Amino acid sequence: MQGKVMTEDAMSPVYVGIDVCKERLDVYLHPLGEHFSVANDAAGRRSLVRRLAKRRVELVVMEPTSKYHRAAQRHLDSVDIAVALFNPYRARRFAEAYGQLAKTDRIDARILALAGERLQLDPARPLSAEAEALEELAGARSAALAERVAVANRLGTTGSAYLRRELGTWLRSLDRRVSRIEAKIAEMIAADPVLVRRAAIIRSIPGMGPVNVLAILTGLREIDRIDGKEATALAGLAPFADDSGPRQGRRRIRGGRADLRKALYMAAVAASRCNPDLKSFYQRLRASGKPAKLALIAVARKLVVLANTLIIQDRCWTPLRP
């Protein structure tokens, strides 16, 4: 009888939650109630795969934690174990909805496993080494630009001649760093024919500049595999209802990928002036009484849908016929 139970356990679908940190992986197997930890290194990942091979794993769920989850995700994917990445904010809200207020690594692993079963999360393929490097370069560029703004602000307020010289040197160093990073980004895009074509398509849309191209290439990697609604949701540009009974609240955007949303908003500002189709769309919204910011968000939404459609159709932008 005991052997029969073990066989049934081995054959029943198992959802695995993995809480990731730099040093280790905390693992929970649902519905078996089994918990164990392995080191977050090559030996630990091999041990994890050996233990999971004894089960019928339906899905592994982990949170995207900077770069620390990537090696585990890539290793599991290499042996055909599906991995879903669950947004940490959603994971915390799911835990609270489940009545789990305490937070430890073991509890988090269990919550992720439960979310995999209850929410039917979609698996995500890991980034290639090239895509990961491009994403890191884009992040480094954003960080350097933010640092440059902070240093420039300090330079504008300091009265010390010594500090002004130091801050000026710092600014010039940051300018050189940004230039080197941008050159490397351009080199990596030029080496990939798919990225070259996608960059050309996005760049053909009036209002889209090099920064917007980079934001979409690195921030919306799913662009050729999703529809327009999914693209706007991932970019954080989808309006969500806020109604209750007879009250109809104002629709608001929320969630999504903040860096991508910011880049698309700035592109919308340019497109509302230089893109003939979107300029008329923006003006119609303003003439109907819509606030400027709401109209720009609508233009940004149009831009991401347009970029997604053009890449799926593999064609550059052309103006609408009158």
C-alpha positions in Angstrom: 0.0 0.0 0.0 2.8 2.4 0.9 4.5 1.7 -2.5 1.3 2.4 -4.3 0.9 5.8 -2.6 4.5 6.7 -3.5 3.8 5.8 -7.1 0.7 8.0 -7.2 2.6 10.9 -5.7 5.3 10.5 -8.3 2.8 10.5 -11.2 0.5 13.3 -10.0 1.2 16.8 -11.3 3.5 18.8 -9.0 3.8 22.6 -8.9 7.2 23.9 -7.6 7.8 27.2 -6.0 11.4 28.5 -5.8 12.3 31.5 -3.6 15.6 32.8 -5.0 18.4 34.7 -3.3 22.0 35.1 -4.1 23.2 32.2 -2.0 20.4 29.5 -2.2 17.2 28.3 -3.7 14.3 27.5 -1.3 12.1 24.9 -3.0 8.5 23.8 -2.2 6.6 21.0 -3.9 2.9 21.3 -4.0 0.7 19.3 -3.2 3.3 17.0 -1.7 4.2 19.5 1.1 7.9 18.8 0.5 10.5 21.5 1.2 14.2 21.6 0.6 17.0 24.1 -0.1 20.0 23.9 -2.5 22.8 26.3 -3.2 22.3 28.8 -6.0 25.3 27.6 -7.9 26.0 25.0 -10.6 26.1 22.0 -8.2 23.0 23.2 -6.4 21.1 23.5 -9.7 22.1 20.0 -10.8 20.9 18.7 -7.5 17.6 20.5 -7.9 17.1 18.9 -11.4 17.9 15.4 -10.0 15.2 15.8 -7.3 12.6 17.2 -9.6 13.3 14.5 -12.2 11.6 12.0 -9.8 8.3 14.0 -10.0 5.9 14.9 -12.7 6.6 18.7 -12.6 3.8 20.7 -14.2 5.4 24.1 -13.6 8.1 25.8 -11.6 7.3 29.3 -10.4 9.9 31.9 -9.3 10.1 35.7 -8.9 12.4 37.6 -11.2 15.0 38.8 -8.7 17.5 40.9 -10.7 20.0 38.4 -12.1 19.9 35.8 -9.4 17.0 33.8 -10.9 18.4 33.6 -14.4 20.9 30.8 -14.1 18.3 28.6 -12.4 15.7 29.4 -15.0 18.1 28.7 -17.8 19.2 25.4 -16.3 15.6 24.2 -15.8 14.6 25.3 -19.3 17.5 23.3 -20.7 16.0 20.1 -19.3 12.5 20.9 -20.6 11.1 22.0 -17.2 8.6 24.9 -17.7 9.3 28.0 -15.6 7.0 30.9 -15.0 8.1 34.2 -13.6 5.7 35.8 -11.1 5.8 39.5 -10.4 6.8 40.1 -6.8 4.0 42.6 -6.2 1.4 40.2 -7.5 3.0 37.4 -5.4 2.7 39.5 -2.2 -1.0 40.4 -3.0 -1.7 36.7 -3.8 -0.2 35.7 -0.4 -2.4 38.3 1.4 -5.5 37.1 -0.4 -4.6 33.6 0.6 -4.5 34.7 4.2 -0.7 34.4 4.5 0.6 37.6 6.2 3.9 36.2 7.4 6.9 36.3 5.1 9.9 33.9 5.1 11.8 32.2 2.3 10.0 28.9 3.0 6.6 30.6 3.0 7.4 32.5 -0.2 8.3 29.3 -2.0 5.0 27.7 -0.9 3.0 30.7 -2.1 4.7 30.6 -5.5 3.9 26.9 -5.9 0.2 27.6 -4.9 0.1 30.5 -7.4 1.3 28.2 -10.1 -1.5 25.8 -9.5 -4.3 28.4 -8.8 -3.5 31.0 -11.5 -2.3 28.8 -14.3 0.7 31.0 -15.0 2.3 31.0 -18.5 5.8 29.7 -18.8 8.5 32.1 -19.9 11.6 31.2 -21.9 14.9 32.5 -20.5 16.7 35.3 -22.2 19.6 34.4 -24.4 23.0 35.5 -23.3 23.0 38.3 -25.9 19.5 39.5 -25.0 20.5 39.5 -21.3 23.7 41.5 -22.0 21.7 44.0 -24.1 19.1 44.4 -21.3 21.9 45.0 -18.8 23.5 47.6 -21.0 20.2 49.4 -21.3 19.8 49.4 -17.6 23.4 50.7 -17.2 22.6 53.5 -19.6 19.5 54.5 -17.7 21.4 54.5 -14.4 24.2 56.6 -15.9 21.8 59.2 -17.3 20.0 59.4 -13.9 23.3 59.9 -12.2 24.1 62.6 -14.7 20.9 64.5 -13.9 21.7 64.3 -10.2 25.2 65.6 -10.7 24.1 68.4 -13.0 21.5 69.4 -10.4 24.2 69.6 -7.7 26.4 71.5 -10.0 23.7 74.1 -10.6 23.2 74.7 -6.8 26.8 74.6 -5.4 28.7 77.7 -4.8 32.1 76.1 -4.0 34.6 76.6 -6.8 36.3 73.3 -5.8 33.1 71.3 -6.0 32.2 72.9 -9.3 35.4 71.7 -10.8 34.9 68.2 -9.3 31.3 68.0 -10.5 32.2 69.2 -13.9 34.9 66.5 -14.2 32.3 63.9 -13.0 29.8 65.1 -15.6 32.3 64.8 -18.4 33.2 61.3 -17.2 29.5 60.3 -17.2 29.1 61.7 -20.7 32.0 59.5 -21.9 30.5 56.5 -20.1 27.1 57.0 -21.7 28.7 57.3 -25.1 30.7 54.1 -24.7 27.6 52.2 -23.5 25.5 53.5 -26.4 28.3 52.5 -28.9 28.3 49.0 -27.4 24.5 48.8 -27.6 24.6 49.9 -31.3 27.3 47.3 -32.0 25.2 44.5 -30.4 22.0 45.5 -32.3 24.0 45.6 -35.6 25.3 42.1 -35.0 21.8 40.6 -34.8 19.8 40.7 -38.1 16.4 40.3 -36.3 17.2 43.3 -34.0 18.4 45.3 -37.0 15.1 44.7 -38.8 13.0 45.4 -35.7 14.9 48.6 -35.0 14.4 49.8 -38.5 10.6 49.2 -38.3 10.2 51.0 -35.0 12.5 53.8 -36.1 10.3 54.3 -39.2 7.4 55.5 -37.0 7.5 59.3 -36.7 8.1 60.2 -33.1 10.2 57.1 -32.4 13.9 57.8 -31.7 16.9 55.7 -30.8 15.9 55.7 -27.1 12.4 54.5 -27.8 13.8 51.8 -30.1 16.1 50.5 -27.3 13.2 50.7 -24.8 11.0 48.5 -26.9 13.8 46.0 -28.0 14.8 45.4 -24.3 11.5 46.1 -22.5 9.0 44.4 -24.8 10.7 41.2 -25.9 7.4 39.5 -26.4 6.5 42.1 -29.1 6.0 39.6 -32.0 4.1 37.0 -30.0 1.3 39.1 -28.4 -1.7 41.2 -29.5 -2.2 44.9 -29.0 -4.1 44.6 -25.7 -1.3 42.5 -24.2 1.3 45.0 -25.5 -0.4 47.9 -23.8 -0.8 46.0 -20.6 2.8 45.0 -20.5 3.8 48.7 -21.2 1.6 49.8 -18.3 -0.6 51.8 -20.7 -3.9 49.8 -20.4 -6.7 51.8 -18.7 -8.4 49.9 -15.8 -12.0 50.5 -14.7 -12.8 51.9 -11.3 -16.6 51.4 -11.0 -18.7 50.6 -8.0 -22.5 50.5 -8.1 -23.8 53.6 -9.8 -20.4 55.3 -9.6 -18.3 55.3 -12.7 -14.8 56.2 -11.7 -12.0 57.6 -13.9 -10.1 54.9 -15.8 -6.4 54.8 -14.8 -3.3 53.1 -16.0 -1.3 51.0 -13.6 1.3 48.3 -13.4 3.4 47.3 -16.4 7.0 48.1 -17.1 7.9 51.6 -15.9 10.9 52.3 -18.1 9.1 51.2 -21.2 6.1 53.4 -20.3 8.3 56.4 -19.7 10.0 56.0 -23.1 6.7 55.6 -24.9 5.2 58.7 -23.1 8.1 60.8 -24.4 7.7 59.3 -27.8 4.0 60.3 -27.7 5.0 63.9 -27.0 7.1 63.9 -30.2 4.5 61.9 -32.2 1.7 64.3 -31.2 3.6 67.0 -33.1 5.4 65.3 -36.0 3.4 62.1 -36.8 0.5 63.2 -39.1 -1.8 60.4 -38.1 -1.2 60.6 -34.4 -1.1 64.4 -34.4 -4.7 64.5 -35.8 -5.7 61.8 -33.2 -4.2 63.9 -30.4 -5.9 67.0 -31.6 -9.3 65.3 -31.8 -9.0 64.1 -28.2 -8.0 67.6 -27.0 -10.9 69.2 -29.0 -13.3 66.8 -27.3 -12.2 68.1 -23.9 -9.7 65.4 -22.9 -6.8 66.6 -20.7 -3.4 66.8 -22.4 -1.8 64.0 -20.3 -4.7 61.6 -21.0 -4.5 62.4 -24.7 -0.7 61.7 -24.6 -1.3 58.4 -22.9 -3.7 57.5 -25.6 -1.1 58.4 -28.2 1.5 56.3 -26.4 -1.0 53.4 -26.4 -1.4 53.8 -30.2 2.4 53.8 -30.6 3.0 50.5 -28.8 0.1 48.8 -30.7 1.4 50.2 -34.0 5.0 49.0 -33.3 3.7 45.5 -32.4 1.5 45.3 -35.5 4.3 46.5 -37.9 6.8 44.0 -36.4 4.3 41.1 -36.7 3.6 42.2 -40.3 7.4 42.8 -41.0 6.9 46.2 -42.6 7.8 49.8 -42.0 5.4 52.6 -41.2 3.4 54.4 -43.9 0.9 57.2 -43.4 -2.8 56.5 -43.5 -4.5 57.4 -46.7 -6.9 60.4 -46.4 
